[in-house]
Amino acid sequence: VEANRHRAAEAGLRAASLSRGYGGKMEGPLKVDPARHTSGDVGDEPLMLAATGEAWIGKDRTDATRAMAADGVELIVMDDGHQNPSVAKDLSLIVIDAAAPFGNGHVLPKGPLREPVADGLARADGVILMGEGKELSAVQKSRLPVVRAGLAPAGDVPEGPLVAFAGIGRPVKFFDSLTEAGADLQDSVPYGDHHAYTSSDLKFLHDLAASRGARLITTSKDHVRLPAEERARILVFPVEARFEDEAALAALLAPILGPKEA
């Protein structure tokens, strides 16, 4: 979402992300203001996206898109909107984790999928395959264009011993990215996705770091869920999407951004 919003902005468009606002008490539609809103208001992902560009939330996606258009937004990058039929899309991209693509392959409640894989791919215009792993047979059968990408550090790794924690979909990906970037990782603590950190959680983490002679570090998504006083004490390690073939990505985005100038 962030990477494609950035490319739209580079193309001269006023682009903004649209999220449902999972985990937040506000329903929207509203433009997220990092100086005023908290993750408890708008959710962690929209607050994280608002740190690097324009971000909106709206429980009702149709109302939200109308509000964004009325405010002058020219291109909406909708997060987790592929299975929402209330808004017509000019371009639909499916992002797949190559290391853990479709769970057990079953739909709810037997598995994690909201619909059969083939049905979702049939409505898509392209696939972004994240991380290491072979191209999937279901994707090959769809004949959709595929762009491979991975997460890379958006800054330098802090020096010295570190204890990492993360409450995201697959915390081990964050821990591995730190190690691969050269971090002196002394320990790591995984939590569930969107975990709300309690005072006892934070005391445990600080005590663990102290016992290892280390500093705490977490993801950008987790960092915005922390109390202000904790954000000042805990390091953040931001990552960004890097695409293997920028020309292929430009071709995929051409229907909404236009051809890339030479």
C-alpha positions as CSV (number, residue, x, y, z in Angstrom):
1,V,0.0,0.0,0.0
2,E,2.7,2.5,1.0
3,A,4.9,1.7,-1.9
4,N,2.2,2.1,-4.5
5,R,0.8,5.3,-2.8
6,H,4.4,6.7,-3.1
7,R,4.6,5.8,-6.8
8,A,1.3,7.6,-7.4
9,A,2.5,10.7,-5.6
10,E,5.7,10.6,-7.7
11,A,3.4,10.6,-10.8
12,G,1.9,13.8,-9.6
13,L,-1.3,12.5,-8.2
14,R,-2.8,13.3,-4.8
15,A,-2.9,9.7,-3.5
16,A,-4.1,8.4,-0.2
17,S,-4.5,5.0,1.4
18,L,-7.9,3.8,2.7
19,S,-8.2,1.3,5.5
20,R,-11.1,0.0,7.5
21,G,-9.4,1.1,10.7
22,Y,-9.3,-2.3,12.4
23,G,-8.7,-2.0,16.1
24,G,-9.8,1.6,16.3
25,K,-12.9,3.0,17.9
26,M,-13.6,5.6,15.2
27,E,-15.6,4.6,12.2
28,G,-14.9,7.5,9.9
29,P,-14.7,8.4,7.2
30,L,-11.8,10.7,8.3
31,K,-8.3,11.6,7.4
32,V,-5.8,10.3,9.9
33,D,-3.8,12.9,11.8
34,P,-0.7,11.4,13.6
35,A,-0.6,14.5,15.8
36,R,-4.2,14.0,17.0
37,H,-5.1,10.3,16.6
38,T,-3.9,7.2,18.3
39,S,-3.9,3.6,17.3
40,G,-6.9,3.2,19.7
41,D,-8.7,5.8,17.6
42,V,-8.0,4.7,14.0
43,G,-6.0,1.4,14.2
44,D,-2.3,0.7,14.0
45,E,-1.8,0.3,10.2
46,P,-3.6,3.5,9.2
47,L,-1.6,5.4,11.8
48,M,1.6,3.9,10.5
49,L,0.6,4.8,6.9
50,A,-0.2,8.4,8.0
51,A,3.4,8.8,9.1
52,T,4.7,8.7,5.5
53,G,1.7,10.0,3.5
54,E,-2.0,10.7,3.4
55,A,-4.1,8.0,5.0
56,W,-7.9,7.7,5.6
57,I,-10.1,5.3,7.4
58,G,-13.7,4.3,6.9
59,K,-15.8,1.4,8.1
60,D,-18.1,2.0,5.2
61,R,-15.8,2.0,2.2
62,T,-18.3,3.5,-0.2
63,D,-18.9,6.5,2.1
64,A,-15.1,6.8,2.6
65,T,-14.3,6.9,-1.1
66,R,-16.9,9.6,-1.7
67,A,-15.5,11.7,1.2
68,M,-12.0,11.3,-0.1
69,A,-13.0,12.3,-3.6
70,A,-14.9,15.3,-2.3
71,D,-11.8,16.3,-0.4
72,G,-9.7,16.2,-3.6
73,V,-8.0,12.8,-3.4
74,E,-7.2,11.7,-7.0
75,L,-6.1,8.1,-6.4
76,I,-7.2,5.8,-3.6
77,V,-5.0,2.9,-2.6
78,M,-7.4,0.6,-0.7
79,D,-5.9,-1.7,1.8
80,D,-7.6,-5.1,2.1
81,G,-10.4,-4.2,-0.3
82,H,-10.2,-7.0,-2.9
83,Q,-13.2,-8.8,-1.5
84,N,-15.3,-5.6,-0.9
85,P,-17.8,-5.4,-3.8
86,S,-19.2,-2.0,-2.8
87,V,-16.4,-0.1,-4.5
88,A,-15.5,-0.5,-8.1
89,K,-11.7,-0.8,-8.7
90,D,-9.6,0.4,-11.6
91,L,-6.8,-2.0,-10.6
92,S,-6.8,-4.9,-8.2
93,L,-3.5,-6.4,-7.0
94,I,-3.2,-9.4,-4.7
95,V,-0.2,-9.5,-2.4
96,I,0.9,-13.1,-1.4
97,D,3.5,-14.1,1.1
98,A,5.5,-16.7,-0.8
99,A,6.6,-18.4,2.4
100,A,3.0,-18.8,3.8
101,P,0.7,-18.2,0.9
102,F,-2.8,-19.8,1.5
103,G,-2.6,-21.5,4.9
104,N,-4.2,-24.9,4.6
105,G,-6.0,-23.9,1.4
106,H,-9.5,-23.9,2.9
107,V,-12.0,-21.1,3.4
108,L,-13.5,-20.0,6.7
109,P,-14.2,-21.6,9.1
110,K,-12.0,-24.6,8.1
111,G,-9.1,-22.4,7.0
112,P,-8.0,-18.8,6.8
113,L,-9.3,-17.9,3.3
114,R,-12.3,-15.7,2.7
115,E,-12.9,-17.3,-0.7
116,P,-11.4,-20.0,-2.9
117,V,-8.0,-18.9,-4.3
118,A,-9.0,-19.3,-7.9
119,D,-12.0,-17.1,-7.4
120,G,-9.9,-14.3,-5.9
121,L,-7.3,-14.5,-8.6
122,A,-10.0,-14.4,-11.3
123,R,-10.9,-10.9,-10.3
124,A,-7.4,-9.6,-10.0
125,D,-5.2,-7.7,-12.4
126,G,-1.9,-8.8,-11.0
127,V,0.0,-10.5,-8.2
128,I,2.8,-9.2,-6.0
129,L,4.7,-12.1,-4.5
130,M,6.5,-11.2,-1.3
131,G,9.6,-12.9,0.0
132,E,11.4,-16.1,-1.0
133,G,9.6,-19.0,-2.4
134,K,8.7,-20.6,-5.7
135,E,5.9,-19.2,-7.8
136,L,2.6,-20.9,-6.9
137,S,0.7,-23.3,-9.3
138,A,-2.5,-21.4,-8.7
139,V,-0.9,-18.1,-9.7
140,Q,0.7,-19.8,-12.8
141,K,-2.7,-21.1,-13.8
142,S,-4.2,-17.7,-13.5
143,R,-1.8,-16.3,-16.1
144,L,-1.7,-13.0,-14.2
145,P,1.4,-10.8,-14.3
146,V,3.6,-11.4,-11.3
147,V,6.0,-9.0,-9.7
148,R,8.3,-10.3,-7.0
149,A,9.2,-8.1,-4.0
150,G,10.8,-8.3,-0.6
151,L,11.1,-6.2,2.6
152,A,14.3,-4.3,3.1
153,P,15.5,-2.0,5.9
154,A,14.5,1.6,5.4
155,G,17.4,2.7,7.7
156,D,20.5,1.5,9.5
157,V,20.3,-1.2,12.1
158,P,21.0,0.3,15.6
159,E,24.3,-0.7,17.1
160,G,24.7,-2.8,20.2
161,P,22.7,-5.7,21.7
162,L,19.0,-5.7,20.9
163,V,15.9,-7.5,22.1
164,A,13.1,-7.5,19.6
165,F,9.4,-7.9,20.0
166,A,6.6,-7.8,17.4
167,G,2.8,-8.3,17.3
168,I,2.3,-8.8,13.6
169,G,1.0,-11.6,11.3
170,R,4.4,-13.4,11.3
171,P,6.8,-11.9,13.9
172,V,9.6,-14.3,12.8
173,K,9.8,-12.3,9.5
174,F,10.7,-9.2,11.5
175,F,13.2,-11.0,13.7
176,D,14.9,-12.6,10.6
177,S,15.1,-9.2,8.9
178,L,16.9,-7.8,11.8
179,T,19.4,-10.7,11.9
180,E,19.9,-10.5,8.1
181,A,20.6,-6.8,8.4
182,G,23.4,-7.5,10.9
183,A,21.7,-6.8,14.2
184,D,23.1,-8.2,17.4
185,L,19.8,-9.8,18.4
186,Q,20.0,-11.2,21.9
187,D,16.4,-12.4,22.2
188,S,13.0,-12.0,20.5
189,V,9.4,-12.1,21.8
190,P,6.4,-12.7,19.5
191,Y,2.9,-11.5,20.1
192,G,-0.4,-11.9,18.2
193,D,-1.3,-9.6,15.4
194,H,-2.5,-6.2,16.6
195,H,-1.5,-7.0,20.2
196,A,-2.4,-4.3,22.7
197,Y,0.6,-4.0,25.0
198,T,-0.2,-3.9,28.7
199,S,1.9,-2.4,31.4
200,S,2.9,-6.0,32.5
201,D,4.0,-6.8,28.9
202,L,6.2,-3.7,28.8
203,K,7.7,-4.4,32.2
204,F,8.5,-8.0,31.1
205,L,10.1,-6.7,27.9
206,H,12.2,-4.0,29.7
207,D,13.3,-6.5,32.3
208,L,14.3,-9.0,29.6
209,A,16.3,-6.3,27.8
210,A,18.0,-5.2,31.0
211,S,19.0,-8.9,31.7
212,R,20.6,-9.1,28.3
213,G,22.3,-5.7,28.5
214,A,20.3,-4.7,25.4
215,R,17.8,-2.1,24.1
216,L,14.3,-2.9,22.9
217,I,13.4,-2.7,19.2
218,T,10.1,-3.3,17.4
219,T,8.3,-2.7,14.1
220,S,6.8,0.5,12.9
221,K,3.3,-1.0,13.2
222,D,4.0,-2.0,16.9
223,H,5.6,1.3,17.7
224,V,2.5,3.3,17.0
225,R,0.5,1.1,19.4
226,L,2.8,2.0,22.3
227,P,2.2,4.8,24.9
228,A,4.0,8.0,24.1
229,E,6.5,7.6,26.9
230,E,7.4,4.1,25.7
231,R,7.8,5.2,22.1
232,A,10.6,7.5,23.4
233,R,12.3,4.6,25.0
234,I,11.9,1.9,22.4
235,L,13.7,1.7,19.1
236,V,11.9,1.2,15.8
237,F,13.2,-0.7,12.7
238,P,11.3,0.4,9.6
239,V,11.2,-1.7,6.5
240,E,10.0,-1.0,3.0
241,A,9.0,-3.0,0.0
242,R,11.7,-3.4,-2.7
243,F,10.7,-4.7,-6.1
244,E,12.9,-7.0,-8.2
245,D,11.7,-5.6,-11.5
246,E,10.8,-1.9,-11.4
247,A,9.8,-2.0,-15.1
248,A,7.4,-4.9,-14.5
249,L,5.9,-2.9,-11.6
250,A,5.5,0.2,-13.8
251,A,3.8,-1.9,-16.5
252,L,1.4,-3.3,-13.9
253,L,0.5,0.2,-12.6
254,A,0.4,1.8,-16.0
255,P,-3.5,1.6,-16.2
256,I,-3.8,4.1,-13.3
257,L,-0.4,5.9,-13.4
258,G,0.3,5.9,-17.2
259,P,3.4,4.8,-18.9
260,K,6.7,5.7,-17.2
261,E,8.6,8.4,-19.1
262,A,12.0,7.6,-20.5
